[in-house]
Amino acid sequence: MAKRAEPYVPGLQVNKPNIIKLNTNENAYPPSPNVIQAIQMEAGENLKLYPSPTADDLRKSIASFNNLEPDQVFVGNGSDEVLAFSFMAFFEPGKKIRYPNITYSFYPVYAKLFDISYEEVPVNDDFTLPTEKFFYSEGGVILPNPNAPTSIYLGLEHIEEILKNNPDQVVIIDEAYVDFAIESAANLINKYDNLLVVQTTSKSRSLAGLRVGFALGNESLIQALIRMKDSFNSYTIDRLALAGAKAAFDDVEYFKKVTQQIVTTREKVTAQMEELGFTVLPSQANFIFVTHKEYSAKLLYEKLYEANILVRYFDQPFIDNYLRITIGTDKDMEQLIKILGDSPPLH
């Protein structure tokens, strides 16, 4: 078992002063003030009591935000845990699943860990997904939308085609960044019983430190996830996380303000990067994926690191000349553009 476990490698964490951290896709802005207040109110005598194993109040808030019913919502300890439960609940050993060959690197980790056969579907030359290649999968489909690390969004009409052509298999759409995109596949849940949408509070709601992820889908899929969770641990979400996440979902106005700010900054930075000679893939996430025809991505990564700016470099086939850059505050991004625009550091 240990031999087939090849762990996911997270982005570099550096404890240095004056670091501009653009490598882990965290939100540049703090959570809603209501979140802090809710956590402070919960951090009292109630901590001696177990949290709700069913997370009913949080599920109601998530359901309300997505125009669904609470029975269509599952809550887990970060979306990675939700994905792990999903692999165990819906994918079977001996039946090959499909996901893109350039995608979230936790998928092969889970596939190997849970002994799930898989086929990596090559993306197109422009990094878009060949929709038809995901049709009639033997064991199911999982893909991020927008994709990571490419940032490219797949329209819901293509998601529907994948769902229609896998009627007897579960299709998991991993939407960690969808709140910065056009729309969520959650809008299709009442139309397709085989659709599971996985999301997180880490990005758009600035709660990476609380570890709250969730899944949206048909009630039968949600019940399968609940059974899987309760087979391991009934209490996966602590009281502070439950209170904070609920407050984040209830403060819709703050959520819209922050996500729009990040989208606005993303579009501005994209134009500035292109002026500097970078090719920037069309992003619908809170990050951009970029390459430069004159400078290697590894060199740029190292020069930015020396300037106290962290970005993500992937030393792997097809994308080893690209950088993934999180959208930070306007001040953060101005410093990034300044360093990149100063030609001597790039030589």
Secondary structure in CASP SS format (residue, H / E / C, confidence):
PFRMAT SS
TARGET T0000
AUTHOR 0000-0000-0000
METHOD secondary structure of the structure
MODEL  1
M C 1.00
A H 1.00
K H 1.00
R H 1.00
A C 1.00
E C 1.00
P C 1.00
Y C 1.00
V C 1.00
P C 1.00
G C 1.00
L C 1.00
Q C 1.00
V C 1.00
N C 1.00
K C 1.00
P C 1.00
N C 1.00
I C 1.00
I E 1.00
K E 1.00
L C 1.00
N C 1.00
T C 1.00
N C 1.00
E C 1.00
N C 1.00
A C 1.00
Y C 1.00
P C 1.00
P C 1.00
S C 1.00
P H 1.00
N H 1.00
V H 1.00
I H 1.00
Q H 1.00
A H 1.00
I H 1.00
Q H 1.00
M H 1.00
E H 1.00
A C 1.00
G C 1.00
E H 1.00
N H 1.00
L H 1.00
K H 1.00
L C 1.00
Y C 1.00
P C 1.00
S C 1.00
P C 1.00
T C 1.00
A C 1.00
D H 1.00
D H 1.00
L H 1.00
R H 1.00
K H 1.00
S H 1.00
I H 1.00
A H 1.00
S H 1.00
F H 1.00
N C 1.00
N C 1.00
L C 1.00
E C 1.00
P H 1.00
D H 1.00
Q H 1.00
V E 1.00
F E 1.00
V E 1.00
G E 1.00
N C 1.00
G H 1.00
S H 1.00
D H 1.00
E H 1.00
V H 1.00
L H 1.00
A H 1.00
F H 1.00
S H 1.00
F H 1.00
M H 1.00
A H 1.00
F H 1.00
F C 1.00
E C 1.00
P C 1.00
G C 1.00
K C 1.00
K C 1.00
I E 1.00
R E 1.00
Y E 1.00
P E 1.00
N C 1.00
I C 1.00
T C 1.00
Y C 1.00
S C 1.00
F H 1.00
Y H 1.00
P H 1.00
V H 1.00
Y H 1.00
A H 1.00
K H 1.00
L H 1.00
F C 1.00
D C 1.00
I C 1.00
S C 1.00
Y E 1.00
E E 1.00
E E 1.00
V E 1.00
P C 1.00
V C 1.00
N C 1.00
D C 1.00
D C 1.00
F C 1.00
T C 1.00
L C 1.00
P C 1.00
T H 1.00
E H 1.00
K H 1.00
F H 1.00
F C 1.00
Y C 1.00
S C 1.00
E C 1.00
G C 1.00
G C 1.00
V E 1.00
I E 1.00
L E 1.00
P E 1.00
N C 1.00
P C 1.00
N C 1.00
A C 1.00
P C 1.00
T C 1.00
S C 1.00
I C 1.00
Y C 1.00
L C 1.00
G C 1.00
L H 1.00
E H 1.00
H H 1.00
I H 1.00
E H 1.00
E H 1.00
I H 1.00
L H 1.00
K H 1.00
N C 1.00
N C 1.00
P C 1.00
D C 1.00
Q C 1.00
V C 1.00
V E 1.00
I E 1.00
I E 1.00
D E 1.00
E C 1.00
A C 1.00
Y C 1.00
V H 1.00
D H 1.00
F H 1.00
A C 1.00
I C 1.00
E C 1.00
S C 1.00
A H 1.00
A H 1.00
N H 1.00
L H 1.00
I C 1.00
N C 1.00
K C 1.00
Y C 1.00
D C 1.00
N C 1.00
L E 1.00
L E 1.00
V E 1.00
V E 1.00
Q E 1.00
T E 1.00
T C 1.00
S C 1.00
K C 1.00
S C 1.00
R C 1.00
S C 1.00
L C 1.00
A C 1.00
G C 1.00
L C 1.00
R C 1.00
V C 1.00
G E 1.00
F E 1.00
A E 1.00
L E 1.00
G E 1.00
N C 1.00
E H 1.00
S H 1.00
L H 1.00
I H 1.00
Q H 1.00
A H 1.00
L H 1.00
I H 1.00
R H 1.00
M H 1.00
K H 1.00
D H 1.00
S C 1.00
F C 1.00
N C 1.00
S C 1.00
Y C 1.00
T C 1.00
I C 1.00
D C 1.00
R H 1.00
L H 1.00
A H 1.00
L H 1.00
A H 1.00
G H 1.00
A H 1.00
K H 1.00
A H 1.00
A H 1.00
F H 1.00
D H 1.00
D C 1.00
V H 1.00
E H 1.00
Y H 1.00
F H 1.00
K H 1.00
K H 1.00
V H 1.00
T H 1.00
Q H 1.00
Q H 1.00
I H 1.00
V H 1.00
T H 1.00
T H 1.00
R H 1.00
E H 1.00
K H 1.00
V H 1.00
T H 1.00
A H 1.00
Q H 1.00
M H 1.00
E H 1.00
E H 1.00
L C 1.00
G C 1.00
F E 1.00
T E 1.00
V E 1.00
L C 1.00
P C 1.00
S C 1.00
Q C 1.00
A C 1.00
N C 1.00
F E 1.00
I E 1.00
F E 1.00
V E 1.00
T E 1.00
H E 1.00
K C 1.00
E C 1.00
Y C 1.00
S C 1.00
A H 1.00
K H 1.00
L H 1.00
L H 1.00
Y H 1.00
E H 1.00
K H 1.00
L H 1.00
Y H 1.00
E H 1.00
A C 1.00
N C 1.00
I E 1.00
L E 1.00
V C 1.00
R E 1.00
Y E 1.00
F C 1.00
D C 1.00
Q C 1.00
P C 1.00
F C 1.00
I C 1.00
D C 1.00
N C 1.00
Y C 1.00
L E 1.00
R E 1.00
I E 1.00
T E 1.00
I C 1.00
G C 1.00
T C 1.00
D H 1.00
K H 1.00
D H 1.00
M H 1.00
E H 1.00
Q H 1.00
L H 1.00
I H 1.00
K H 1.00
I H 1.00
L H 1.00
G H 1.00
D C 1.00
S C 1.00
P H 1.00
P H 1.00
L H 1.00
H C 1.00
END
